[in-house]
Amino acid sequence: MTRRCNHRKDEDVDGVKELAQAIVQFGVFYEKVEGVKQRQMIELEKQMMEFMKNLEFQKMQLFMDWHV
């Protein structure tokens, strides 16, 4: 009975270790995904700012052409 109980405890410990490793691996993967997502958001923000700048410039050009 004791031998069986010890075997069960070893299996439980191994299961907990596997779960902990899976959680750590998930955390590493999640951090990578979030890093990529953040870089993409920054890039989109830069593109939007550039677009807005160009749009404002075109508006100014049209306004100046209209007044000439």
Contact map, one row per residue, 1 for C-alpha under 8 A:
11111000000000000000000000000000000000000000000000000000000000000000
11111100000000000000000000000000000000000000000000000000000000000000
11111110000000000000000000000000000000000000000000000000000000000000
11111111000000000000000000000000000000000000000000000000000000000000
11111111100000000000000000000000000000000000000000000000000000000000
01111111110000000000000000000000000000000000000000000000000000000000
00111111111000000000000000000000000000000000000000000000000000000000
00011111111100000000000000000000000000000000000000000000000000000000
00001111111110000000000000000000000000000000000000000000000000000000
00000111111111000000000000000000000000000000000000000000000000000000
00000011111111100000000000000000000000000000000000000000000000000000
00000001111111110000000000000000000000000000000000000000000000000000
00000000111111111000000000000000000000000000000000000000000000000000
00000000011111111100000000000000000000000000000000000000000000000000
00000000001111111110000000000000000000000000000000000000000000000000
00000000000111111111000000000000000000000000000000000000000000000000
00000000000011111111100000000000000000000000000000000000000000000000
00000000000001111111110000000000000000000000000000000000000000000000
00000000000000111111111000000000000000000000000000000000000000000000
00000000000000011111111100000000000000000000000000000000000000000000
00000000000000001111111110000000000000000000000000000000000000000000
00000000000000000111111111000000000000000000000000000000000000000000
00000000000000000011111111100000000000000000000000000000000000000000
00000000000000000001111111110000000000000000000000000000000000000000
00000000000000000000111111111000000000000000000000000000000000000000
00000000000000000000011111111100000000000000000000000000000000000000
00000000000000000000001111111110000000000000000000000000000000000000
00000000000000000000000111111111000000000000000000000000000000000000
00000000000000000000000011111111100000000000000000000000000000000000
00000000000000000000000001111111110000000000000000000000000000000000
00000000000000000000000000111111111000000000000000000000000000000000
00000000000000000000000000011111111100000000000000000000000000000000
00000000000000000000000000001111111110000000000000000000000000000000
00000000000000000000000000000111111111000000000000000000000000000000
00000000000000000000000000000011111111100000000000000000000000000000
00000000000000000000000000000001111111110000000000000000000000000000
00000000000000000000000000000000111111111000000000000000000000000000
00000000000000000000000000000000011111111100000000000000000000000000
00000000000000000000000000000000001111111110000000000000000000000000
00000000000000000000000000000000000111111111000000000000000000000000
00000000000000000000000000000000000011111111100000000000000000000000
00000000000000000000000000000000000001111111110000000000000000000000
00000000000000000000000000000000000000111111111000000000000000000000
00000000000000000000000000000000000000011111111100000000000000000000
00000000000000000000000000000000000000001111111110000000000000000000
00000000000000000000000000000000000000000111111111000000000000000000
00000000000000000000000000000000000000000011111111100000000000000000
00000000000000000000000000000000000000000001111111110000000000000000
00000000000000000000000000000000000000000000111111111000000000000000
00000000000000000000000000000000000000000000011111111100000000000000
00000000000000000000000000000000000000000000001111111110000000000000
00000000000000000000000000000000000000000000000111111111000000000000
00000000000000000000000000000000000000000000000011111111100000000000
00000000000000000000000000000000000000000000000001111111110000000000
00000000000000000000000000000000000000000000000000111111111000000000
00000000000000000000000000000000000000000000000000011111111100000000
00000000000000000000000000000000000000000000000000001111111110000000
00000000000000000000000000000000000000000000000000000111111111000000
00000000000000000000000000000000000000000000000000000011111111100000
00000000000000000000000000000000000000000000000000000001111111110000
00000000000000000000000000000000000000000000000000000000111111111000
00000000000000000000000000000000000000000000000000000000011111111100
00000000000000000000000000000000000000000000000000000000001111111110
00000000000000000000000000000000000000000000000000000000000111111111
00000000000000000000000000000000000000000000000000000000000011111111
00000000000000000000000000000000000000000000000000000000000001111111
00000000000000000000000000000000000000000000000000000000000000111111
00000000000000000000000000000000000000000000000000000000000000011111
